[in-house]
Amino acid sequence: MAHANVWNSRPRQYGKGARQCRVCAHRAGLIRKYNLNICRQCFREYANDIGFHKYR
């Protein structure tokens, strides 16, 4: 196995590279609480549909 082939020879099971948004597949800004796995931009868009309401 050459040096260049070693980098992605195994799938990632940990870290930021292993997780992505279930809506848009973005990897940054993930909300993982309650097993949502949605980026913050998509969360703002779909929060009411999911059942999160802003009380003020």
mmCIF file as Biopython writes it, N, C-alpha, C and O atoms, coordinates in Angstrom:
data_model
#
loop_
_atom_site.group_PDB
_atom_site.id
_atom_site.type_symbol
_atom_site.label_atom_id
_atom_site.label_alt_id
_atom_site.label_comp_id
_atom_site.label_asym_id
_atom_site.label_entity_id
_atom_site.label_seq_id
_atom_site.pdbx_PDB_ins_code
_atom_site.Cartn_x
_atom_site.Cartn_y
_atom_site.Cartn_z
_atom_site.occupancy
_atom_site.B_iso_or_equiv
_atom_site.auth_seq_id
_atom_site.auth_asym_id
_atom_site.pdbx_PDB_model_num
ATOM 1   N N  . MET A ? 1  ? 0.838   -1.173 0.000  1.0 0.0 1  A 1 
ATOM 2   C CA . MET A ? 1  ? 0.000   0.000  0.000  1.0 0.0 1  A 1 
ATOM 3   C C  . MET A ? 1  ? 0.889   1.244  0.000  1.0 0.0 1  A 1 
ATOM 4   O O  . MET A ? 1  ? 1.731   1.418  0.881  1.0 0.0 1  A 1 
ATOM 5   N N  . ALA A ? 2  ? 0.696   2.084  -0.973 1.0 0.0 2  A 1 
ATOM 6   C CA . ALA A ? 2  ? 1.498   3.302  -1.060 1.0 0.0 2  A 1 
ATOM 7   C C  . ALA A ? 2  ? 1.048   4.318  -0.011 1.0 0.0 2  A 1 
ATOM 8   O O  . ALA A ? 2  ? -0.018  4.189  0.592  1.0 0.0 2  A 1 
ATOM 9   N N  . HIS A ? 3  ? 1.877   5.315  0.185  1.0 0.0 3  A 1 
ATOM 10  C CA . HIS A ? 3  ? 1.582   6.317  1.218  1.0 0.0 3  A 1 
ATOM 11  C C  . HIS A ? 3  ? 0.291   7.083  0.925  1.0 0.0 3  A 1 
ATOM 12  O O  . HIS A ? 3  ? -0.463  7.381  1.852  1.0 0.0 3  A 1 
ATOM 13  N N  . ALA A ? 4  ? 0.023   7.405  -0.324 1.0 0.0 4  A 1 
ATOM 14  C CA . ALA A ? 4  ? -1.183  8.170  -0.683 1.0 0.0 4  A 1 
ATOM 15  C C  . ALA A ? 4  ? -2.457  7.352  -0.486 1.0 0.0 4  A 1 
ATOM 16  O O  . ALA A ? 4  ? -3.524  7.922  -0.257 1.0 0.0 4  A 1 
ATOM 17  N N  . ASN A ? 5  ? -2.364  6.045  -0.570 1.0 0.0 5  A 1 
ATOM 18  C CA . ASN A ? 5  ? -3.550  5.198  -0.432 1.0 0.0 5  A 1 
ATOM 19  C C  . ASN A ? 5  ? -3.954  4.961  1.020  1.0 0.0 5  A 1 
ATOM 20  O O  . ASN A ? 5  ? -5.045  4.454  1.284  1.0 0.0 5  A 1 
ATOM 21  N N  . VAL A ? 6  ? -3.099  5.317  1.947  1.0 0.0 6  A 1 
ATOM 22  C CA . VAL A ? 6  ? -3.358  5.043  3.356  1.0 0.0 6  A 1 
ATOM 23  C C  . VAL A ? 6  ? -4.392  6.000  3.934  1.0 0.0 6  A 1 
ATOM 24  O O  . VAL A ? 6  ? -5.125  5.621  4.847  1.0 0.0 6  A 1 
ATOM 25  N N  . TRP A ? 7  ? -4.471  7.234  3.429  1.0 0.0 7  A 1 
ATOM 26  C CA . TRP A ? 7  ? -5.270  8.277  4.069  1.0 0.0 7  A 1 
ATOM 27  C C  . TRP A ? 7  ? -6.735  7.915  4.212  1.0 0.0 7  A 1 
ATOM 28  O O  . TRP A ? 7  ? -7.271  8.026  5.314  1.0 0.0 7  A 1 
ATOM 29  N N  . ASN A ? 8  ? -7.402  7.491  3.169  1.0 0.0 8  A 1 
ATOM 30  C CA . ASN A ? 8  ? -8.834  7.182  3.251  1.0 0.0 8  A 1 
ATOM 31  C C  . ASN A ? 8  ? -9.100  5.697  3.042  1.0 0.0 8  A 1 
ATOM 32  O O  . ASN A ? 8  ? -10.081 5.318  2.403  1.0 0.0 8  A 1 
ATOM 33  N N  . SER A ? 9  ? -8.227  4.867  3.582  1.0 0.0 9  A 1 
ATOM 34  C CA . SER A ? 9  ? -8.381  3.434  3.369  1.0 0.0 9  A 1 
ATOM 35  C C  . SER A ? 9  ? -9.466  2.833  4.255  1.0 0.0 9  A 1 
ATOM 36  O O  . SER A ? 9  ? -9.996  1.766  3.946  1.0 0.0 9  A 1 
ATOM 37  N N  . ARG A ? 10 ? -9.804  3.511  5.361  1.0 0.0 10 A 1 
ATOM 38  C CA . ARG A ? 10 ? -10.849 3.009  6.259  1.0 0.0 10 A 1 
ATOM 39  C C  . ARG A ? 10 ? -11.899 4.095  6.440  1.0 0.0 10 A 1 
ATOM 40  O O  . ARG A ? 10 ? -11.556 5.277  6.475  1.0 0.0 10 A 1 
ATOM 41  N N  . PRO A ? 11 ? -13.155 3.729  6.555  1.0 0.0 11 A 1 
ATOM 42  C CA . PRO A ? 11 ? -14.186 4.750  6.778  1.0 0.0 11 A 1 
ATOM 43  C C  . PRO A ? 11 ? -14.071 5.367  8.169  1.0 0.0 11 A 1 
ATOM 44  O O  . PRO A ? 11 ? -13.684 4.694  9.123  1.0 0.0 11 A 1 
ATOM 45  N N  . ARG A ? 12 ? -14.404 6.632  8.275  1.0 0.0 12 A 1 
ATOM 46  C CA . ARG A ? 12 ? -14.334 7.329  9.562  1.0 0.0 12 A 1 
ATOM 47  C C  . ARG A ? 12 ? -15.491 6.942  10.448 1.0 0.0 12 A 1 
ATOM 48  O O  . ARG A ? 12 ? -16.635 6.885  9.997  1.0 0.0 12 A 1 
ATOM 49  N N  . GLN A ? 13 ? -15.198 6.674  11.719 1.0 0.0 13 A 1 
ATOM 50  C CA . GLN A ? 13 ? -16.238 6.314  12.674 1.0 0.0 13 A 1 
ATOM 51  C C  . GLN A ? 13 ? -16.272 7.281  13.841 1.0 0.0 13 A 1 
ATOM 52  O O  . GLN A ? 13 ? -17.056 7.097  14.772 1.0 0.0 13 A 1 
ATOM 53  N N  . TYR A ? 14 ? -15.438 8.304  13.807 1.0 0.0 14 A 1 
ATOM 54  C CA . TYR A ? 14 ? -15.341 9.248  14.917 1.0 0.0 14 A 1 
ATOM 55  C C  . TYR A ? 14 ? -14.946 10.607 14.352 1.0 0.0 14 A 1 
ATOM 56  O O  . TYR A ? 14 ? -14.420 10.699 13.243 1.0 0.0 14 A 1 
ATOM 57  N N  . GLY A ? 15 ? -15.200 11.644 15.113 1.0 0.0 15 A 1 
ATOM 58  C CA . GLY A ? 15 ? -14.783 12.985 14.732 1.0 0.0 15 A 1 
ATOM 59  C C  . GLY A ? 15 ? -15.773 13.676 13.810 1.0 0.0 15 A 1 
ATOM 60  O O  . GLY A ? 15 ? -16.814 13.123 13.453 1.0 0.0 15 A 1 
ATOM 61  N N  . LYS A ? 16 ? -15.422 14.896 13.434 1.0 0.0 16 A 1 
ATOM 62  C CA . LYS A ? 16 ? -16.315 15.708 12.610 1.0 0.0 16 A 1 
ATOM 63  C C  . LYS A ? 16 ? -16.502 15.141 11.208 1.0 0.0 16 A 1 
ATOM 64  O O  . LYS A ? 16 ? -17.540 15.362 10.584 1.0 0.0 16 A 1 
ATOM 65  N N  . GLY A ? 17 ? -15.516 14.421 10.713 1.0 0.0 17 A 1 
ATOM 66  C CA . GLY A ? 17 ? -15.624 13.863 9.373  1.0 0.0 17 A 1 
ATOM 67  C C  . GLY A ? 17 ? -16.605 12.715 9.268  1.0 0.0 17 A 1 
ATOM 68  O O  . GLY A ? 17 ? -16.993 12.333 8.164  1.0 0.0 17 A 1 
ATOM 69  N N  . ALA A ? 18 ? -17.013 12.160 10.396 1.0 0.0 18 A 1 
ATOM 70  C CA . ALA A ? 18 ? -17.920 11.018 10.382 1.0 0.0 18 A 1 
ATOM 71  C C  . ALA A ? 18 ? -19.379 11.444 10.409 1.0 0.0 18 A 1 
ATOM 72  O O  . ALA A ? 18 ? -20.264 10.629 10.150 1.0 0.0 18 A 1 
ATOM 73  N N  . ARG A ? 19 ? -19.648 12.723 10.723 1.0 0.0 19 A 1 
ATOM 74  C CA . ARG A ? 19 ? -21.028 13.185 10.885 1.0 0.0 19 A 1 
ATOM 75  C C  . ARG A ? 19 ? -21.352 14.247 9.858  1.0 0.0 19 A 1 
ATOM 76  O O  . ARG A ? 19 ? -20.491 15.036 9.469  1.0 0.0 19 A 1 
ATOM 77  N N  . GLN A ? 20 ? -22.606 14.260 9.418  1.0 0.0 20 A 1 
ATOM 78  C CA . GLN A ? 20 ? -23.052 15.291 8.494  1.0 0.0 20 A 1 
ATOM 79  C C  . GLN A ? 20 ? -24.526 15.569 8.715  1.0 0.0 20 A 1 
ATOM 80  O O  . GLN A ? 20 ? -25.235 14.777 9.335  1.0 0.0 20 A 1 
ATOM 81  N N  . CYS A ? 21 ? -24.973 16.690 8.205  1.0 0.0 21 A 1 
ATOM 82  C CA . CYS A ? 21 ? -26.374 17.082 8.331  1.0 0.0 21 A 1 
ATOM 83  C C  . CYS A ? 21 ? -27.228 16.110 7.531  1.0 0.0 21 A 1 
ATOM 84  O O  . CYS A ? 21 ? -26.887 15.762 6.400  1.0 0.0 21 A 1 
ATOM 85  N N  . ARG A ? 22 ? -28.332 15.675 8.112  1.0 0.0 22 A 1 
ATOM 86  C CA . ARG A ? 22 ? -29.197 14.727 7.411  1.0 0.0 22 A 1 
ATOM 87  C C  . ARG A ? 22 ? -30.020 15.392 6.321  1.0 0.0 22 A 1 
ATOM 88  O O  . ARG A ? 22 ? -30.628 14.698 5.507  1.0 0.0 22 A 1 
ATOM 89  N N  . VAL A ? 23 ? -30.056 16.734 6.283  1.0 0.0 23 A 1 
ATOM 90  C CA . VAL A ? 23 ? -30.814 17.457 5.260  1.0 0.0 23 A 1 
ATOM 91  C C  . VAL A ? 23 ? -29.919 17.823 4.081  1.0 0.0 23 A 1 
ATOM 92  O O  . VAL A ? 23 ? -30.225 17.501 2.933  1.0 0.0 23 A 1 
ATOM 93  N N  . CYS A ? 24 ? -28.802 18.504 4.378  1.0 0.0 24 A 1 
ATOM 94  C CA . CYS A ? 24 ? -27.978 19.060 3.298  1.0 0.0 24 A 1 
ATOM 95  C C  . CYS A ? 24 ? -26.573 18.471 3.227  1.0 0.0 24 A 1 
ATOM 96  O O  . CYS A ? 24 ? -25.790 18.871 2.366  1.0 0.0 24 A 1 
ATOM 97  N N  . ALA A ? 25 ? -26.237 17.544 4.096  1.0 0.0 25 A 1 
ATOM 98  C CA . ALA A ? 25 ? -24.931 16.868 4.126  1.0 0.0 25 A 1 
ATOM 99  C C  . ALA A ? 25 ? -23.777 17.810 4.469  1.0 0.0 25 A 1 
ATOM 100 O O  . ALA A ? 25 ? -22.626 17.507 4.156  1.0 0.0 25 A 1 
ATOM 101 N N  . HIS A ? 26 ? -24.066 18.950 5.107  1.0 0.0 26 A 1 
ATOM 102 C CA . HIS A ? 26 ? -23.034 19.882 5.562  1.0 0.0 26 A 1 
ATOM 103 C C  . HIS A ? 26 ? -22.386 19.307 6.821  1.0 0.0 26 A 1 
ATOM 104 O O  . HIS A ? 26 ? -23.048 18.621 7.601  1.0 0.0 26 A 1 
ATOM 105 N N  . ARG A ? 27 ? -21.104 19.581 7.022  1.0 0.0 27 A 1 
ATOM 106 C CA . ARG A ? 27 ? -20.396 18.976 8.151  1.0 0.0 27 A 1 
ATOM 107 C C  . ARG A ? 27 ? -20.169 19.933 9.321  1.0 0.0 27 A 1 
ATOM 108 O O  . ARG A ? 27 ? -19.826 19.486 10.416 1.0 0.0 27 A 1 
ATOM 109 N N  . ALA A ? 28 ? -20.353 21.232 9.115  1.0 0.0 28 A 1 
ATOM 110 C CA . ALA A ? 28 ? -20.073 22.207 10.177 1.0 0.0 28 A 1 
ATOM 111 C C  . ALA A ? 28 ? -21.362 22.680 10.839 1.0 0.0 28 A 1 
ATOM 112 O O  . ALA A ? 28 ? -22.416 22.712 10.203 1.0 0.0 28 A 1 
ATOM 113 N N  . GLY A ? 29 ? -21.279 23.045 12.111 1.0 0.0 29 A 1 
ATOM 114 C CA . GLY A ? 29 ? -22.419 23.605 12.824 1.0 0.0 29 A 1 
ATOM 115 C C  . GLY A ? 29 ? -23.511 22.606 13.126 1.0 0.0 29 A 1 
ATOM 116 O O  . GLY A ? 29 ? -24.690 22.961 13.122 1.0 0.0 29 A 1 
ATOM 117 N N  . LEU A ? 30 ? -23.142 21.358 13.390 1.0 0.0 30 A 1 
ATOM 118 C CA . LEU A ? 30 ? -24.146 20.315 13.621 1.0 0.0 30 A 1 
ATOM 119 C C  . LEU A ? 30 ? -24.774 20.417 15.001 1.0 0.0 30 A 1 
ATOM 120 O O  . LEU A ? 30 ? -24.085 20.671 15.989 1.0 0.0 30 A 1 
ATOM 121 N N  . ILE A ? 31 ? -26.071 20.218 15.062 1.0 0.0 31 A 1 
ATOM 122 C CA . ILE A ? 31 ? -26.785 20.103 16.328 1.0 0.0 31 A 1 
ATOM 123 C C  . ILE A ? 31 ? -27.034 18.618 16.541 1.0 0.0 31 A 1 
ATOM 124 O O  . ILE A ? 31 ? -27.863 18.012 15.862 1.0 0.0 31 A 1 
ATOM 125 N N  . ARG A ? 32 ? -26.306 18.038 17.492 1.0 0.0 32 A 1 
ATOM 126 C CA . ARG A ? 32 ? -26.393 16.594 17.731 1.0 0.0 32 A 1 
ATOM 127 C C  . ARG A ? 32 ? -27.307 16.251 18.891 1.0 0.0 32 A 1 
ATOM 128 O O  . ARG A ? 32 ? -27.616 15.080 19.111 1.0 0.0 32 A 1 
ATOM 129 N N  . LYS A ? 33 ? -27.744 17.257 19.638 1.0 0.0 33 A 1 
ATOM 130 C CA . LYS A ? 33 ? -28.579 17.012 20.803 1.0 0.0 33 A 1 
ATOM 131 C C  . LYS A ? 33 ? -29.890 16.369 20.370 1.0 0.0 33 A 1 
ATOM 132 O O  . LYS A ? 33 ? -30.438 16.704 19.319 1.0 0.0 33 A 1 
ATOM 133 N N  . TYR A ? 34 ? -30.384 15.453 21.178 1.0 0.0 34 A 1 
ATOM 134 C CA . TYR A ? 34 ? -31.591 14.664 20.902 1.0 0.0 34 A 1 
ATOM 135 C C  . TYR A ? 34 ? -31.464 13.874 19.602 1.0 0.0 34 A 1 
ATOM 136 O O  . TYR A ? 34 ? -32.472 13.520 18.989 1.0 0.0 34 A 1 
ATOM 137 N N  . ASN A ? 35 ? -30.232 13.598 19.181 1.0 0.0 35 A 1 
ATOM 138 C CA . ASN A ? 35 ? -29.958 12.830 17.965 1.0 0.0 35 A 1 
ATOM 139 C C  . ASN A ? 35 ? -30.565 13.493 16.728 1.0 0.0 35 A 1 
ATOM 140 O O  . ASN A ? 35 ? -31.043 12.803 15.828 1.0 0.0 35 A 1 
ATOM 141 N N  . LEU A ? 36 ? -30.549 14.835 16.678 1.0 0.0 36 A 1 
ATOM 142 C CA . LEU A ? 36 ? -31.081 15.554 15.521 1.0 0.0 36 A 1 
ATOM 143 C C  . LEU A ? 36 ? -30.164 15.424 14.314 1.0 0.0 36 A 1 
ATOM 144 O O  . LEU A ? 36 ? -30.618 15.107 13.215 1.0 0.0 36 A 1 
ATOM 145 N N  . ASN A ? 37 ? -28.867 15.671 14.518 1.0 0.0 37 A 1 
ATOM 146 C CA . ASN A ? 37 ? -27.872 15.635 13.444 1.0 0.0 37 A 1 
ATOM 147 C C  . ASN A ? 37 ? -28.273 16.523 12.271 1.0 0.0 37 A 1 
ATOM 148 O O  . ASN A ? 37 ? -28.277 16.096 11.117 1.0 0.0 37 A 1 
ATOM 149 N N  . ILE A ? 38 ? -28.609 17.770 12.599 1.0 0.0 38 A 1 
ATOM 150 C CA . ILE A ? 38 ? -28.977 18.761 11.590 1.0 0.0 38 A 1 
ATOM 151 C C  . ILE A ? 38 ? -28.073 19.971 11.796 1.0 0.0 38 A 1 
ATOM 152 O O  . ILE A ? 38 ? -27.804 20.352 12.935 1.0 0.0 38 A 1 
ATOM 153 N N  . CYS A ? 39 ? -27.604 20.577 10.711 1.0 0.0 39 A 1 
ATOM 154 C CA . CYS A ? 39 ? -26.788 21.776 10.856 1.0 0.0 39 A 1 
ATOM 155 C C  . CYS A ? 39 ? -27.674 22.931 11.302 1.0 0.0 39 A 1 
ATOM 156 O O  . CYS A ? 39 ? -28.893 22.890 11.139 1.0 0.0 39 A 1 
ATOM 157 N N  . ARG A ? 40 ? -27.053 23.955 11.862 1.0 0.0 40 A 1 
ATOM 158 C CA . ARG A ? 40 ? -27.829 25.035 12.466 1.0 0.0 40 A 1 
ATOM 159 C C  . ARG A ? 40 ? -28.636 25.812 11.440 1.0 0.0 40 A 1 
ATOM 160 O O  . ARG A ? 40 ? -29.695 26.344 11.772 1.0 0.0 40 A 1 
ATOM 161 N N  . GLN A ? 41 ? -28.164 25.890 10.205 1.0 0.0 41 A 1 
ATOM 162 C CA . GLN A ? 41 ? -28.918 26.592 9.171  1.0 0.0 41 A 1 
ATOM 163 C C  . GLN A ? 41 ? -30.203 25.841 8.838  1.0 0.0 41 A 1 
ATOM 164 O O  . GLN A ? 41 ? -31.264 26.454 8.716  1.0 0.0 41 A 1 
ATOM 165 N N  . CYS A ? 42 ? -30.119 24.533 8.693  1.0 0.0 42 A 1 
ATOM 166 C CA . CYS A ? 42 ? -31.309 23.726 8.403  1.0 0.0 42 A 1 
ATOM 167 C C  . CYS A ? 42 ? -32.232 23.675 9.608  1.0 0.0 42 A 1 
ATOM 168 O O  . CYS A ? 42 ? -33.451 23.604 9.453  1.0 0.0 42 A 1 
ATOM 169 N N  . PHE A ? 43 ? -31.660 23.709 10.820 1.0 0.0 43 A 1 
ATOM 170 C CA . PHE A ? 43 ? -32.499 23.693 12.015 1.0 0.0 43 A 1 
ATOM 171 C C  . PHE A ? 43 ? -33.387 24.925 12.071 1.0 0.0 43 A 1 
ATOM 172 O O  . PHE A ? 43 ? -34.565 24.823 12.414 1.0 0.0 43 A 1 
ATOM 173 N N  . ARG A ? 44 ? -32.840 26.082 11.741 1.0 0.0 44 A 1 
ATOM 174 C CA . ARG A ? 44 ? -33.652 27.301 11.744 1.0 0.0 44 A 1 
ATOM 175 C C  . ARG A ? 44 ? -34.773 27.213 10.717 1.0 0.0 44 A 1 
ATOM 176 O O  . ARG A ? 44 ? -35.856 27.761 10.924 1.0 0.0 44 A 1 
ATOM 177 N N  . GLU A ? 45 ? -34.517 26.534 9.627  1.0 0.0 45 A 1 
ATOM 178 C CA . GLU A ? 45 ? -35.517 26.408 8.571  1.0 0.0 45 A 1 
ATOM 179 C C  . GLU A ? 45 ? -36.619 25.413 8.943  1.0 0.0 45 A 1 
ATOM 180 O O  . GLU A ? 45 ? -37.787 25.638 8.624  1.0 0.0 45 A 1 
ATOM 181 N N  . TYR A ? 46 ? -36.259 24.325 9.608  1.0 0.0 46 A 1 
ATOM 182 C CA . TYR A ? 46 ? -37.207 23.237 9.865  1.0 0.0 46 A 1 
ATOM 183 C C  . TYR A ? 46 ? -37.630 23.112 11.327 1.0 0.0 46 A 1 
ATOM 184 O O  . TYR A ? 46 ? -38.289 22.136 11.686 1.0 0.0 46 A 1 
ATOM 185 N N  . ALA A ? 47 ? -37.271 24.072 12.178 1.0 0.0 47 A 1 
ATOM 186 C CA . ALA A ? 47 ? -37.540 23.945 13.616 1.0 0.0 47 A 1 
ATOM 187 C C  . ALA A ? 47 ? -39.028 23.815 13.918 1.0 0.0 47 A 1 
ATOM 188 O O  . ALA A ? 47 ? -39.410 22.981 14.739 1.0 0.0 47 A 1 
ATOM 189 N N  . ASN A ? 48 ? -39.867 24.604 13.286 1.0 0.0 48 A 1 
ATOM 190 C CA . ASN A ? 48 ? -41.308 24.520 13.543 1.0 0.0 48 A 1 
ATOM 191 C C  . ASN A ? 48 ? -41.882 23.196 13.067 1.0 0.0 48 A 1 
ATOM 192 O O  . ASN A ? 48 ? -42.762 22.637 13.721 1.0 0.0 48 A 1 
ATOM 193 N N  . ASP A ? 49 ? -41.406 22.691 11.955 1.0 0.0 49 A 1 
ATOM 194 C CA . ASP A ? 49 ? -41.891 21.407 11.437 1.0 0.0 49 A 1 
ATOM 195 C C  . ASP A ? 49 ? -41.520 20.259 12.370 1.0 0.0 49 A 1 
ATOM 196 O O  . ASP A ? 49 ? -42.285 19.306 12.522 1.0 0.0 49 A 1 
ATOM 197 N N  . ILE A ? 50 ? -40.348 20.349 12.994 1.0 0.0 50 A 1 
ATOM 198 C CA . ILE A ? 50 ? -39.890 19.302 13.906 1.0 0.0 50 A 1 
ATOM 199 C C  . ILE A ? 50 ? -40.669 19.349 15.214 1.0 0.0 50 A 1 
ATOM 200 O O  . ILE A ? 50 ? -40.896 18.315 15.841 1.0 0.0 50 A 1 
ATOM 201 N N  . GLY A ? 51 ? -41.080 20.548 15.627 1.0 0.0 51 A 1 
ATOM 202 C CA . GLY A ? 51 ? -41.833 20.677 16.869 1.0 0.0 51 A 1 
ATOM 203 C C  . GLY A ? 51 ? -41.191 21.596 17.884 1.0 0.0 51 A 1 
ATOM 204 O O  . GLY A ? 51 ? -41.638 21.653 19.029 1.0 0.0 51 A 1 
ATOM 205 N N  . PHE A ? 52 ? -40.149 22.320 17.491 1.0 0.0 52 A 1 
ATOM 206 C CA . PHE A ? 52 ? -39.519 23.294 18.369 1.0 0.0 52 A 1 
ATOM 207 C C  . PHE A ? 52 ? -40.210 24.634 18.169 1.0 0.0 52 A 1 
ATOM 208 O O  . PHE A ? 52 ? -40.360 25.098 17.039 1.0 0.0 52 A 1 
ATOM 209 N N  . HIS A ? 53 ? -40.633 25.258 19.274 1.0 0.0 53 A 1 
ATOM 210 C CA . HIS A ? 53 ? -41.316 26.543 19.195 1.0 0.0 53 A 1 
ATOM 211 C C  . HIS A ? 53 ? -40.575 27.550 20.054 1.0 0.0 53 A 1 
ATOM 212 O O  . HIS A ? 53 ? -40.072 27.216 21.127 1.0 0.0 53 A 1 
ATOM 213 N N  . LYS A ? 54 ? -40.512 28.775 19.580 1.0 0.0 54 A 1 
ATOM 214 C CA . LYS A ? 54 ? -39.838 29.846 20.290 1.0 0.0 54 A 1 
ATOM 215 C C  . LYS A ? 54 ? -40.845 30.534 21.205 1.0 0.0 54 A 1 
ATOM 216 O O  . LYS A ? 54 ? -41.835 31.094 20.735 1.0 0.0 54 A 1 
ATOM 217 N N  . TYR A ? 55 ? -40.593 30.492 22.508 1.0 0.0 55 A 1 
ATOM 218 C CA . TYR A ? 55 ? -41.476 31.138 23.474 1.0 0.0 55 A 1 
ATOM 219 C C  . TYR A ? 55 ? -40.859 32.461 23.892 1.0 0.0 55 A 1 
ATOM 220 O O  . TYR A ? 55 ? -39.677 32.532 24.228 1.0 0.0 55 A 1 
ATOM 221 N N  . ARG A ? 56 ? -41.673 33.506 23.866 1.0 0.0 56 A 1 
ATOM 222 C CA . ARG A ? 56 ? -41.145 34.804 24.231 1.0 0.0 56 A 1 
ATOM 223 C C  . ARG A ? 56 ? -42.206 35.638 24.877 1.0 0.0 56 A 1 
ATOM 224 O O  . ARG A ? 56 ? -41.947 36.780 25.258 1.0 0.0 56 A 1 
#
